[in-house]
Amino acid sequence: MPYFIGHDLGTGGNKAVLVDAGGRVLASSFAKYALAHPQPGWAEQDAADWWEAVVACTREVIRLSNVGADQVAAISFAGQMLALVPMRADGTPTRPAISWLDHRAEAEAGELIRRLGGATIAGAIAGVLPTGKDLIAKIAWLRRHEPQVFAATTAFGDATSYLVARGSGKLVIDHTAAAATGLLDAKTRTWSKLLARIATTPLDKFPPLRRCAEVIGPLTHEAAAQMGLTSATMVATGMTDIASAAVGSGAVDDGDAHIYLGTSSWLGISVSKPRNLPRHGIATVAGPDPALCLMIAESETAGACIDWFSRIMGCDYADFERQAAQAAPGAGGLLFLPWLFGERSPVPDATLRAAFVNLSLEHGREHMARAVYEGVGFNLRWTLEAVAAAGLPCHSVRAIGGGARSDLWLQTIADITGRRVERVSAPQHAGAVGCALAAAVAIGVLPTLAAIKQRVVVEQTFVPNPEHGALYDRSYARFRGLYPALSALGRR
């Protein structure tokens, strides 16, 4: 029986699974790595740390599963969307990777918008207004501020491209990652010469395009030896983490939606044709399935809010959950605005920052913890209302990510948004499972990516509580009303 390994390379660490063709997880592993902030607004990672985590996790899932190395038929990677990795011809980076969180390139994004003819025209052409967090702006920043790095770079890739290069020795980029550059023609899935010319970005500095579920080649002898595998294991193209999350959640048919709750959060919707909402930072990119697109609304900090709160309060996640459960819905009138590192959706606003509002002597840690959960829920409701206005009601959403293990958080989201929330089994591994099963599609063991939906099990469904919904309607109105003042304050 063939087995498959999938890696989900997140911001704080790498998750790996070893699965069979039915999607059954035989073993999982996790390895952490650091995120550096060398200057305000900057966020970088050492790509070599990613590879070390991938190697360690691969060896661990082999050990835990007792599967022979020669039984692993294929391996695939899902990397952080919008992480920029400039590489030489041999796949080695020319500088540290620039994280998706990084927004150093705001000036370059502004220049690009002006070059496109202003915000209205830029939104129509690009689908969403470029920000300093976008790859195209970061590449322009490198050309201006680090010309020696720009000149030494053979290919601008992402986290997935880097891992594929380390594994197979070949430089490629998948369609979902290429779409994130803003330079991919969504209809033809080829590089757009027009968009590249407008952005003054040379297309010869991008790797060749490949489908997500395609074999790139076998593991190199060096990579196989490091991982404890054999060079008979095939390397699939892989995809971005948001794309693999859609696959692993089973939300792969037209109109299917999923939410991810991790360091960041996002709403992803599989759609048959592009639908862009520039005002809300919502863009449609090429989906993992060649027949579909993926509508993405990404929020910068979700689980990161919990990590931050737990760190400054000196508690762990279990303590946080217990404290949040002690407070009634509504958190005693306390509101948390979850914008700790700017925002992309429902409002593209890089200088926006978070706040507790209406904090009083009557509030304790339990109210603050509950307000953090609710704040992320209010942000998601704002996004869901935006896509509903565009004709995508998303009456039910699949829930994945580490945060989806919390019954309290998922029930809170259901109550706030009025949507049915479906948690899949092993939600924290959904992205890695989706990536692993895409590798099975690549070598022909599974027929299509759509066939993966039948292998995804819904573990529990959370139905909205109407009584709590009425309370949250009032809190949500106050939440929305606070945005203009905080936005102006952040800009100042």
TORDRENVO-106228 format. One record per residue (C-alpha): residue in three letters; x, y, z. Coordinates in steps of 0.1 Angstrom, whole numbers, plus 2048, in hexadecimal, padded with zeros to 3 digits. Layout:
N
ALAXYZ/...
// end
This chain:
492
MET800800800/PRO80E8227F7/TYR81083E811/PHE81486380E/ILE82487F822/GLY8168A2823/HIS8278C1833/ASP8148E083E/LEU82E8FB843/GLY81E91585A/THR82B93586A/GLY83592688B/GLY83D902880/ASN83A8E6868/LYS81E8CB86B/ALA8238AA859/VAL80D88B855/LEU812869846/VAL7F185C837/ASP7E4840822/ALA7D0845802/GLY7B0846816/GLY7BC865829/ARG7C185284A/VAL7DC86385F/LEU7F584986B/ALA80D86187B/SER81288687F/SER82E89D88B/PHE8358C2892/ALA8558D6893/LYS8588FB89D/TYR86E91688F/ALA87393B895/LEU86495A886/ALA87B979887/HIS87099E888/PRO8919B087F/GLN87F9D187B/PRO85C9DE882/GLY8449D0868/TRP85D9B685D/ALA859990861/GLU873977854/GLN87C953857/ASP89A93E84F/ALA890926833/ALA8AA90D83F/ASP89690A860/TRP87890084B/TRP88C8E483A/GLU8998D885C/ALA8768D6869/VAL86A8C384A/VAL8878AA84E/ALA8808A5873/CYS85A8A086E/THR85F888851/ARG876872866/GLU85E874883/VAL83E86986F/ILE85284C860/ARG85D841883/LEU83A845893/SER828833876/ASN840816872/VAL83B81A84C/GLY85A811838/ALA86C82C826/ASP86781A805/GLN84181A80A/VAL83F840809/ALA8348467E5/ALA83386C7E4/ILE83988B7F9/SER82A8AE7F6/PHE82D8D0807/ALA8158ED80F/GLY82790D817/GLN81C92E826/MET80A94280B/LEU81B964803/ALA83D95B813/LEU8589667FB/VAL8779517F6/PRO89195F7DD/MET8A69417D1/ARG8C593A7BD/ALA8C59217A0/ASP8CD9057B9/GLY8AF90E7D0/THR8C491E7EC/PRO8B593F7F8/THR8C695F7F1/ARG8B996E812/PRO8A296582F/ALA87E95E824/ILE86697C827/SER84797083A/TRP82497682F/LEU82098B84F/ASP83B9A3843/HIS82E9C5837/ARG84E9D8830/ALA8449DF80C/GLU8279F7811/ALA838A137FD/GLU83E9FB7E0/ALA8199EF7E1/GLY80EA147E0/GLU823A1A7C1/LEU8159FB7B0/ILE7F1A077B7/ARG7FAA297A7/ARG80BA18789/LEU7EBA03784/GLY7D7A23783/GLY7CAA277A6/ALA7B7A127BF/THR798A0D7AB/ILE7AAA0278B/ALA7C49EE79F/GLY7A89DB7B1/ALA7989D3790/ILE7B89C777F/ALA7C89B579C/GLY7A89A97AE/VAL7B49B77CF/LEU7C99D67D8/PRO7EE9CD7DC/THR7FB9D27FF/GLY81E9D280F/LYS8189AD818/ASP8149A27F3/LEU8309907E1/ILE8319A87C4/ALA8379C57DC/LYS8519B27EF/ILE8649AA7CF/ALA8649CF7C6/TRP8719D77E9/LEU88E9BF7E4/ARG8979CE7C2/ARG8989F17D3/HIS8A79E97F5/GLU8BC9C97EF/PRO8C69CB7CA/GLN8E29B27D0/VAL8C99987DC/PHE8B29A07BE/ALA8CF99B7A6/ALA8DA97A7B6/THR8B796C7B5/THR8AF95379A/ALA88C94C7A4/PHE87395C7BC/GLY8609407CC/ASP84C9397EB/ALA84F921808/THR8429047F3/SER85990C7D7/TYR87790B7EE/LEU86D8E97FE/VAL8678DA7DB/ALA8898E67D0/ARG89A8D87EF/GLY8888B77EA/SER88A8B27C4/GLY8A68CA7BA/LYS88E8DB7A2/LEU8818FF7A2/VAL85B90179B/ILE83D9147A9/ASP81A9077AB/HIS7FB91A79E/THR7EE9247C0/ALA80F9337CB/ALA8139447A9/ALA7F19537AC/ALA7FC9637CD/THR8169777B9/GLY7FB98A7A7/LEU80B982786/LEU7F896377C/ASP7DD964762/ALA7C0953774/LYS7AF947754/THR7CD938743/ARG7E2930762/THR80193E751/TRP81795C75A/SER80797D74F/LYS82099273B/LEU8089B073E/LEU8079AF764/ALA82C9A9766/ARG8339C774F/ILE81C9DD764/ALA82D9D2784/THR84F9D4774/THR8579B2780/PRO86C99B76A/LEU85B979764/ASP87C96875E/LYS88296A783/PHE86595278A/PRO86692C789/PRO85391776F/LEU82E911777/ARG8218EF781/ARG7FF8E178C/CYS7FB8DA7B1/ALA7F68B47AE/GLU8128AD796/VAL83289979A/ILE8518AE799/GLY86A89179D/PRO87987A7B7/LEU88A8857D7/THR8AE88C7D1/HIS8C68747E2/GLU8D088F7FA/ALA8AD898804/ALA8A2874807/ALA8C086C81E/GLN8B788A834/MET893880837/GLY89885B83B/LEU88685381B/THR8918457F9/SER8978567D8/ALA8798427CB/THR86185A7DE/MET8528737C6/VAL8508987CD/ALA82F8A97C3/THR82C8CE7BB/GLY8188D67DA/MET8058F67E0/THR8009137F8/ASP7F390C81B/ILE7D191C814/ALA7CC9057F6/SER7D68E6808/ALA7BE8F0824/ALA7A28F180C/VAL7AB8CE7FF/GLY7B08C0822/SER78F8CF82F/GLY77C8BF812/ALA76F8E1807/VAL7788DB7E2/ASP7568DE7D0/ASP7498FF7C2/GLY73C9147DF/ASP74C8FF7FA/ALA75C914816/HIS77590D832/ILE78492184E/TYR7A691D85C/LEU7AF926880/GLY7D5926885/THR7EE94288B/SER7DA955871/SER7B894C865/TRP7A794C843/LEU787945831/GLY78B931811/ILE77092B7F7/SER7729157D9/VAL7629277BB/SER75D920796/LYS76794378C/PRO77B95F79B/ARG76A9777B3/ASN77F9937C2/LEU7759AB7DE/PRO7919C57DF/ARG7819DA7FA/HIS7839BC811/GLY7A59AF807/ILE7949907F9/ALA7A49827D9/THR79E9637C3/VAL7BC94F7B8/ALA7C292F7A5/GLY7B69127BA/PRO7C78F17BF/ASP7AE8E17A7/PRO7B48ED784/ALA78E8F177F/LEU78890879D/CYS7949287AC/LEU79992F7D1/MET78B94E7E1/ILE7A09587FF/ALA79A97081C/GLU7B896E833/SER7BA97E856/GLU7DC984864/THR7D897A889/ALA7C0960898/GLY7D39468AC/ALA7EF9608AE/CYS7D79748C4/ILE7D39578DC/ASP7F99518DC/TRP7FF9758E4/PHE7E59778FF/SER7F195690F/ARG81596290E/ILE80F98391F/MET7F8973939/GLY810956940/CYS7F893A937/ASP7F691E91E/TYR7DB917904/ALA7C88FF91C/ASP7C791B936/PHE7BB93491C/GLU79F91D912/ARG794917936/GLN79493D93C/ALA78094491D/ALA76692A927/GLN76193B948/ALA75395B938/ALA73095D929/PRO72B965905/GLY73198A8FF/ALA74E98B917/GLY73D9A392E/GLY73C9BE913/LEU7619BC90C/LEU76C9BD8E8/PHE78D9B28D8/LEU7979BF8B6/PRO7AF9A38AA/TRP7C69B7893/LEU7E89B28A4/PHE7FD9B4884/GLY7E79C786B/GLU7CB9B7857/ARG7C59AA834/SER7A19A0836/PRO7859AB83C/VAL7999CC839/PRO7BB9CF828/ASP7CB9E6841/ALA7F09DF849/THR7F39FA865/LEU7D49EF877/ARG7DA9E389B/ALA7C79D08B6/ALA7B59DC8D5/PHE7A09D28F3/VAL7839EA8F5/ASN76B9F0912/LEU7839E092B/SER7799E794F/LEU7809DD973/GLU7659C4970/HIS7789B0956/GLY79099495D/ARG7A697C948/GLU788967940/HIS77698492F/MET79698D91C/ALA79B969910/ARG777966905/ALA7799888F3/VAL79897B8DF/TYR78495E8D2/GLU7669748CA/GLY77B98F8B9/VAL7899768A0/GLY76596A89B/PHE75898E894/ASN77499387B/LEU76A973869/ARG74597E869/TRP74F99E858/THR76198983D/LEU743971839/GLU72B98F835/ALA74299C81A/VAL74297C805/ALA71C97780C/ALA7169997FC/ALA72998C7DE/GLY71196E7DB/LEU7249547F0/PRO70F94F810/CYS72593281D/HIS709924833/SER72290A841/VAL74790B843/ARG7618EF84A/ALA7788F8867/ILE79D8ED868/GLY7BD8F8879/GLY7C98F589D/GLY7AF90D8A9/ALA7938F789C/ARG79A8DF8B8/SER7888F78CF/ASP7638EF8D3/LEU75F9118E4/TRP76F9258C8/LEU75C9138AC/GLN73A9178BF/THR74293C8C4/ILE74994089F/ALA72992E896/ASP7159458AE/ILE7269658A1/THR72495D87C/GLY70394A87B/ARG71492F866/ARG71690986C/VAL73A900874/GLU7468DD86B/ARG7668D187B/VAL7788B6868/SER78B89A879/ALA7AF8A3884/PRO7A98C887A/GLN7CC8D2883/HIS7DA8BA868/ALA7C18C384C/GLY7DA8D7837/ALA7F58BC839/VAL7DB8A1831/GLY7CF8B4813/CYS7F38B8807/ALA7FB89380C/LEU7DC8887F9/ALA7E48A07DD/ALA80488D7DA/ALA7EF86D7D6/VAL7DD87F7B9/ALA7FE8897AA/ILE80A8657A6/GLY7E785879B/VAL7DD8457BB/LEU7BF85D7BE/PRO7AD86979F/THR7A788E7A7/LEU7AA8A87C3/ALA7838A87C4/ALA7848837CE/ILE79588D7EE/LYS77489B7FB/GLN767878801/ARG784871818/VAL77F88E82F/VAL76988784E/VAL7558A1860/GLU75A89B885/GLN7428B3895/THR72A8CF88A/PHE7248EF89E/VAL7018FF899/PRO6FB9248A0/ASN6E992C8C1/PRO6CF9468B9/GLU6CF9558DD/HIS6F595B8DB/GLY6F19678B7/ALA6DB9848C2/LEU6F498F8DD/TYR71198D8C3/ASP6FE9A18AA/ARG7009BF8C2/SER7259B98CA/TYR72D9B58A5/ALA71E9D789D/ARG7359E78B7/PHE7539D38AA/ARG74D9E1887/GLY748A04894/LEU76AA048A4/TYR77E9FD884/PRO77FA21876/ALA78EA30895/LEU7A8A1489A/SER7B1A16875/ALA7B7A3C877/LEU7CBA37897/GLY7E1A1C887/ARG7E9A32869/ARG7F3A4F880/
// end
